[in-house]
Amino acid sequence: MKIFTSAGIREIDAATVRLEPVTPAGLMERAATVLFQRVKDLVAPERKISVFAGPGNNGGDGLVLARLMREDGYAVKVYVVETGSARSSEFTLNASRLESCGIRPFFLADAGQFPVIGRDEVIIDAIFGSGLRRPPSGVAAEVIRRINGTGAFILSVDVPSGLFCEDNSSADCDAIVKATRTITFQFPKLAFMFAGNGIFTGNWEVVDIGLHSGTISETDTPYHYIVRESIRPLLKIRGKFDHKGTFGHALLVAGSYGKAGAATLSAGAALRTGAGLVTVHTPSSAVLALQAALPEAMVSPDPGSSNVTTLPDLALYDAIGAGPGLGTDPDTASVLKNLLDRSTVPVVLDADALNILSQHREWLDLLSPRTILTPHPGEFRRLTGTDSSDFRLLEEQRTFAARHRCVVVLKGAHTSVALPDGTVYFNSTGNPGMATGGSGDVLTGMITSLLAQGYDPADAAITGVYLHGLSGDIALRIHSEESVIAGDILMNIGRAFRETHFNNFSVYL
C-alpha cells in the first residue's frame, strides 16, 4: 500500500473528480458514507454525538457524517468552529443539506461558547484535515484544547485536527486533537508512522473511499505500507525435490558469557524461518547451552571463553548475521572488522555489532551493498551522531541508506525499512508486547535466514520485518502484552508464514 504526502493526495483527489463521473461534493458524500458505515460499528446509537467541523472540506466531511447519523437515529449536535478561513463550496452545500434534515449548526466564534460534554459522550473531530498549512491558533486552538480536556471518546476524521501529514517539528502540540481513534481516507498518513504522534492519532485505521485506482497505481511515492498482499508474492514456494542445501546455510556470530540466550533465540528464529542449515559461532562458554537448547543448530566454538575472538571459514555460508549478545570487547571488535573486510555474502548487523560500528564509524565505508543494519532508534543515533526524531530521523535514515548503499531497518511500532534508492517501507504488524528483551535477536535470525535462502536484501528485510511482527501478533492472541516474551515470537513464526500464505487461515491457539 502506498503512502502519499498531502500534496500527492490532493492530486489523486483531483484526478478522481476529473476521470470519474463524480463531482467534488459527490466524492465527499462517498467518503463520508464509507466513514459512516465504520462509525456505526464503533458508536452505539444511544451515545450522544458532538461533531466539531471546520469551514473546509474536512468540515464538509463532518457535516455529511452528521446528516447520515441523524438520518439513522443518532442524537447529533454540530458545532462549526470559526477559524477565520473561508468556507469551501462543499462545506456550504452540506451545511444547507444538514439544516434540511433538522440540524442547525451552532457557530463557535468564541471558545467560551464551548458546550458541556460528558465523558460518556462522543466527539467527532472534523475541524482540520490534510490540507492544514500552519498550526491552529485563536479560537480553533482553544477549542482543540477543550476537546482534549473533555475525557470523551474522540474520533478524528482523516487526520487529528492540528496534525500535519508529514513533518510536525513546527506543530503546536498543545493545539492538536488527541484522538481516541482516527479513521483516515484511502491511505495511511506519513505522520501516523512516527512514535511522537501516537498520542494524537490513537488507534487508527484506513477506509477505502474509492479514489481512482489507475492514478494511485501510476503516481510515484517513496513511502509504502507493508501489508499481507504485498508480502505474499515475495514468499518463495518450496519444490517437491528441494533439500536442505536448497535453502542455504546461515552463520550467526553471536553470544558472549552470560548471553548465550541471544544466540539461541537468533539461531532458533533462523531455523524456524526456513534456512536449511544454521551454524552459530559463539564463545566456548556458550556451546553447551546452545546445543542443549537447540539441537537442530550446529555450533562453531570460538577459542575465547567469554567473547568471540576469531572468525570461522566464511566460504561455507550463504548469509551471515552478527551482533546478538556479542558484547563490545576489543577482540570482538577486531572480529567485526575482519568480517566486514572478508565477507562476500549478505550480512545482517544488529545489536552489539552496531554498537561497535558506532565506536568505529570509519568502518562504515566497508559496508557492502548487500548489508542490512537493524538498529533501534538509540542505536541509530549512536551510529550517526544525530539527535533527530520522527520525520527528520526518517530523512537521516534514508540518507544513510543511500550514502552507504545498504538497507537500514529502523525498529519501532511501525518499523521502517529504508533502501539505498530512497524508498521506505513501514510495517503494519507488531504490538507493544514485543517490547521485550530478545525480540530483536529473533528478527536478526529471521532476516539472516531469508538471505541464506536467496532472498535479495530488500525483500529479506521487508519480509522478515512483516513476519516478525505478525508472529508477535499471533503470540498476543494467546498471551497478553505484558506476558509476551521473545520465545513466544519465535514459536509463532510458522503460524505467521501460514497466515501470510493462506487467506482464510487464522490462529488463535
N, C-alpha and C positions, 0 to 999 in steps of 0.2 A: 504494500500500500504506500502510495506517495504522500509526502508531507510537503505542502506548498507554503510559501510566505503569504502574508496578507495581500501583497500586490498580485501574486500569482492567482490567488483565489478570486480576486476581483476580475481578472482576465477570463477565468473559466466561467464565472457567473455571466459575464457579458457575452461570451461565446455561446452559452446555453440559450440565452434570450435570442441571439442572432440566428442560431442554427436550428432551433426547435420552434414549434408553434406555441410559444409561451411568452407572455408579457412579464415585465418585472414584478407586477402585482400578482400574476399567476404563479410565478416562481416562489414568491413569498408565501402564497396560500399553500403551495405544495410542501414547502419546508415546514411550515407551522402545522400542517396536517400530520406529517410524519412525527413531528415533535409531540403533538397532542396524543397520538397513539402510544407513545412511550411514557408520557406523563401519566396517562391513565393507569399504567402498570405500577407506578410509583406512589401515586397520591390517591388516598381513599376519597370517595365522593363527599363524605361528611366533613372533611377538613376545610377550614376557611382559607381562602387564597387571596393574597395581595400581589398584584402584578405591578412592578415598577418599570416604566417604559421611558426611554429617551426619545428625542424627536427624529432620530434617523431610522435606518432600515432595521436595525436590531430592535428598536422600539416597535416598529411595524410588525415584526415577528411576534412580539409580545402581545400586541393588540389582537392579532388574528388568533393566537392561542387563547387569549381571554374569551373571545367570542365563541370559539369552539367549546371551551369548557362550560361557559354559561349555557349554551345550547344543549349540553349533555347533563345539565342539572347541578353543576358545581356552583357554590357560593363564591363569586369572584368580585373583587373590587380592583379598580385600576387607578394608578397614580402616575401622572405624567410629570417627569422631572424637567423643569425649565432650565436647561443647561446654557441657554443663550445662543444656541445654534439654530439654524433654520430647519423647519420641518420638511422632511422629504415628501415627495408627492405620494409615495406608497403609504407613508405614515398617515398623511391627511385622509387618503381614501379609506384606510382601515379604521381610523377614528370615527369617520362617518358611519361605516358599517357597524361599528361597535355600538354607537348610540341607537341605531335602528333595532338592535336586539335587546335594548333596555339597560345598557350600561353607560352611564355618563362618567367619563374620566374626571378625576379630581386633579387639578394642575398645581403642582408644588413649586411655588415661586420662592418659598422661604422654608428652610429646614425646620423652623418652629412649627410648621404645619404637619410635620411627620406624624402619622397615626400611631395609636397604641396597638401593638401587635404582640400577641401572646406566644410563649414558647411552643405551644402545641399547634401553631398555625404554620402556613407555608408561604414563603415569599418566592415569587418568580422574578428573577433579575434579568431585565432586558433593557438596561439603560444605555450601555455602550457595547459595541461589537468589535469585529476585527478591523474596522476602519479607524479606530482611535489613533490620534496623532500626538496628543500631549496628555499629561496626567490630568485627571479631573480636578476641578477647582470650584470654589464658591459653593453654591447650594448643592451641586452634584456630589462634591467630595463629602459634604456634611451628611447628605442622605445616605451615601455609602457607609459612612461610619455608623450611622444609626441603624442601618440594616444589619451590620455586623454585630451590633450590640443587642439585638432582639433575642438571640438564642433560638430563633425559629429555624425550621428546615429551609435552607436556601438552595434553590435550583437556578443555575445560571444558563441562559440561552446562548449557545455557541461559544462564548468566552466570558469569564467573570468580568464584570464591568471594572475598568481601570487597568486591566492586564493587557500589555502589548503582546502581540502574537509571536514576536521573536525576542529581541533584546529588551530586558526590563531593568537594565542598570540605571536608567534615568527615571524609572517609575516612582511614584509616591506610594509606598507600601501601606500607608495609613488610608489611602483612598482607592483601595482595590477590594472588591467584594470577596469575602471568604466563603465560597460556596460549599455546601454540603455535597452537592453533586453538580456536575456540568454535563450538559448534553450538547455536543458540538456537531456541526453540519459537515458531512461528507468526508472530511479529513481530520486527523489529529492536528493540533496546532503545535508548532515547534516549541513554544514556551511550555507546553504540557510535559515535555521530556525532562525538565530541569528540577532538581530537588528543591531549590529555593521557592518554586512556585506551587508546590504541593499543598501548602496551607491555603492557597486561593482556589485551586481547581477542585479540591476534594476528590471524590471518586468521579472519574469522567468516562464517557463513552461516546462513540461515533454513531450517528444515524445517517443512512444513505438518503439523500433528498433528490437523487436523480439528475445531478449535473451531467453535462454532455460527455459521454464516455470516450468518444473519439478525441475530444480536446484534452481530456485528462491523460489519455494514452500518449498523445503527441507532445504534451508540454513537459519540458525537462525540469528537473529539480535535483539538487544534490542530496536531498533528505528523503529517507524511506523508513517505513514502519514494518518490522518483521512480523508476519502473520503466518499461520499454517499453510495457507495456499501458496506462499512464496517459498516455503521450506520443502514441501513435499516433492517438487520436481528435482530438488538438489540431491535427494537421498539416493544412493547407489542401490541397485537391485542385485541381489546375490544370485548367481547361477548354480545350477544343479551340480556341476562338476568343479566348482570352486573349492579351494582348500586353504589351510591356514597361511600358506605362502602368498596366496592371492591378496590377503588383507593386511599385509605389511608387518614390519617389526618395529615397534616403538621403543625408544630408550628414554627413561626418565632419570635424570641426575637430580637426586632428591634425598632429603633426610640429613639429620645430624644427631648427636647424642641428645636423647630426650624428645626427639621429633621424628621418630620412625612412623608415627601415625600419619603425618602429612604425606610421606612417601607411599604409605599403604593406601590411603584414600585416592591419591592420584593414579596409582597403578590399577587399583580396582576399577576406577572410572574408565581408564583406557581399555581395559578388558571388556567391560560392560558396553562400551561404545563400539566394539567390534574389531579391534586390532587382532590380527592373527596371533601375534607373539608380543609379549611385553617383557622387557628387562629393566630392572631398577639398579642403577649404580648408586651405591649408598655406603656409608661407613660400616666397618665390620661390626660395630656395636649394634647396628640395626638389622643385621642379616637374620638372626633367629626370629625376631618379632615379625619381620616381613614374611618369611617362609611359613611361619605358623599361621598367620592371619590370612595369607593369600597364596595358597599352594599353586594356583594357576600361573603365577608370575615367576619369571626367572630373576635371580639376583646376581649382580656382579659386585663382589665385595671390594671395597676400596681398602688399600693398606692402612689408611688412617682409622683410628678407633672412634674419634669424636666428630671429624669433619671429612668431607670429600677432599682428597688431595691430588688425585690423578684422574685421567680420562681413560675409558676402555678404548678398544679399537672401534672407531666410528664407522668403518666400512660396512659393518653388519646391519646398519639400521636405516630405516626409511624416513624417520622423523625423530626429533629429539625435543623433549621438554625439560626445562631446568628451572629450579627455584624453590619448589615446595619444601619447607623445613630445612633449607640448605645451610642457613647461617651465613655470616659475612666474614669469616676468618680469612686472613690474608692468603693462606694456601688455597682456600676455596675460590677467592677472587682470581688467583692465577689460573685455576681450572676454567673459570668462565672465560677469561681472556683467551685461553687455549682453544676453547670450544668455538668462540667467535672466529678465530683465525682459521681453524681446520674444517669446520663443518661445511659439507656440500649439500646437505639436505635441509628441508624446512625445520625451523626451530621455534619453539614457544618459550618465552621468557616471562617468569612470574615471580612474585614474592621477593625472596632474598636475591635472586638474580637481578631484579630491578633495583633493589637497594644497593647492590654492588655497582651496578651501572651508574647510579646517581652519584657515587663516590668517584667514578672514573668516566666522566662524560665524554672524554676524548675517544672512548671505545665505541661510542655511538656510530662513528664512521665505519666501524667494522660490520655493522648490521647488514645482512644480505637482504635482497628484495623478497625473500621468502620467509622473513622473520615476522612473528606475531608477538606483540607485547600485550600483557593483560594486567595493567595496573588498576588499583582503586584510585580515587582522586588524590589521596595523600601521597601515594607512591608516584603518581604522575607529576604532582607539583614538585616533589623532591627531584625527579628526573629532569624537569625542565627549569626549575628555579622560579616558577611562576607563583603568584598568589591569586590568580584569577578564579572566578567561579561562573557557573551556569553558561550563558551564551558565549562569553569571552573564553571560557575554558574549552568549549567546543571548538571555537575557531583556532585555539592553540593546538588542540588535538589534531585537527585537520592539517594544520601547517606542519606539525611534527611528522605525521604520516607521509606527507608529500616530500619533505626535506630528506627523510631517512629511508624513503622507498619501502616502508614497512606497513603492516596492519597494526592499528592501535585499538585494543578493546578496553574502553574505559568503563569499569564496573560500577553499577548503581541500580536504582529501581528500574530505569529504562537504559540498561547497558548499551552503550553506543560503540559501533564498530566503524572506525574511520579507515578508508582505503587510500592508497597513495594518490589516486586520481581526484581526491577531494570528496568522494561520495561517502555518506554516513548512513548507517542502518541502526535504528533504535529498536530495542527488543520490546516485545509485548507480553512476555511471560515472566513469572517470578513473583515473589511476595516477601513481606518483611520477615517471615520465619527463616529465610535463607541468610539472614544477617547473623551468621554463626561461624565459629572457627572451623576451618577445613572446607568450607563451601568453595573457595577459590581454588583449592587443591584439586577438587573434583573437576572444576571447569578446565584446569590445565591438562588433566589426564584425558578429558573428552576431546579437546581440540587437538592434542598430540595424536590421539588415536585416529581421528579423521584424516589428519595429514598423512599418517602412515598408510592409510587405505587409499591414498591417491587423490583426495580432495585438494583443490588448489587453496592457497591460504585464505583468500576472501571467503570462499564457500565454507571452508572448515570453521572459520571464526564465526560467521553468521549462523551456520547450522548448530555449532556447538553451544553458542550463547542461547539460542532458542530452546534447544533440547534440555539444557541445564536448567533454565527457568521453568520449563514445563515439568521436569522431574520434581522440582521443588513444589510446584502447584499440586501435583498428584500426591506428594507427601503430606501436603496441608489438608487434603481431604481425609486423611487418616488420623493426623495429629492436630496440634494447634500451632499457632505462630510461635508461641513460647517454647514448644517442645520439639520442633523440627531440628534435627542435627544433620551434619554433613553426610553421615552414613545413610540417613533416610533418602537424601537426594540421590546418592549413589545407587541405592537399591531400587529406585524407580526409573532408572534410565531406560530399561527395556520397555516399561509401560509408556514412557514418553515417545519412544520410537513407534509403538503400536498406535497410539493416538494420532500421531502425525501421518502414518501410512493409511489409516482407515477412517473414513468419515464418521461411522456410527459407533466406533469403539470408544468406550469411556470406562475409566477405572475408579471405583470408589472404595474398594477394599484390597 
